[in-house]
C-alpha cells in the first residue's frame, strides 16, 4: 500500500514539473527506510537539527 501511495505522489509531482524529492524520516524508522529504498530512494548523510523554544 505504501509503495502505491509513493508512486502516485511521484507521478503527481512529475506532472507538476518536480525534478527531485527529498524525504525526511527518523534513522530508527527502518520500515519507512526500507519502503523508500524499494522505491529507489537513496540515503545520504544529511542531518536535521531541531531546537525547541519552550514558552
N, C-alpha and C positions, 0 to 999 in steps of 0.2 A: 504494500500500500504506500509506504513512504517513498519508494523509488518512483512510483507512478505520479505522486504529487510533485516530486522534484522535477521529473521530466515535463510535466505540464507547466510548471513555473518557468523552466528553462525555455520552452517553446514560446511562451508569452513574452519573456524578456527578449528573445531573438526577434520576434515580430516588432518589438518596440525599438530595436536597434542596439540593445545592450550587447557589449562585446566580451565582458567577463563578469564573473560572480565571485564574491568573497563571502565565506560563511564563517561565523564565529560560534564555536561550541567549547564546552569545557574539556580539558585534557582527559578527565576521567570518564567522559561520556563515550565509552567505547562503542556502544550500539550505534550512536549517531555517526561517529567517525567511520565505522565500518560501512554504514549505508552510503555516506558520501563517497568513500573510496570506491564502492561498487559502481557509482555513477561517474567515475573517472576524475573525481576531485583529488588534488594533491596537497598533502600537508606541507606547510612551511614553518619557519621558526619564529613567526611573528608572536609577540606577546601583547596582551591587552592589560593596561594598568587602570586601576579604579581607586577612587578616594571617596569616602562617604563624608558628607558635611552635615553632621547632626545639628539639629536645632538647639 
